[in-house]
């Protein structure tokens, strides 16, 4: 039933968005800034399980940035970085987890340092911020994200299959 599939898709997207927002707000002290480990970014691995994660992560990041007090450029550009990462993680879903986790890292390394410089006036050199943002993303996406994916794989959660 197409209507049921659409409701399931929207429900999954909304749940992922809500979890992303909660994790961003709860861990707010280190979710923002030039040195950040955004715990919620571990959820960027979820597109390997369901395409519903793509809008869920985008909306979650958008709301998380708004609630975190981000400036408009960060709200828009940071959320777009997450969207780009989610789309390419979905495209790499058949690859090993550590490969599928790379797009959000790369997107954030390429976008967030410029936001930090031009929207927040952070004086660190952009290459240095690429490293600091990259290290935080590797911790969130590669380490925590791949652990999350392994747990989901281990329990073979079929709930994701209903949204695909």
C-alpha angles and dihedrals in degrees: 000000000000095000092053090048090052092049091049091049092050092045092052091047091049093048092050091048091050093049091048091052094047093049092047093050097041091050094037096133090071101022093085139044139049091304106044138154103190102197090196089065088076084077089067086086090067096087087076086068103036139005086221086078090070097068090030093058093043094051092041092053092046093052092040090054092048093049090044091059097249120166118251094259089055093045091054102034096038091050091048089052089054091047092051090048092049094050093051093043086056089050089051094045093119092055126086113287095251090056094046089051093060102080097068090047093051094043092051094045089053098044113026099061090057090049090050091050101041103029099036102023095234104176098209115113112266093240089056091050089048087058095045093046090044094052091051091048092049089053092047102038105027101033105029095026094051091046088052091048091049091051091048090047092048093055092038092220104207093191089088092057092063092062097049 
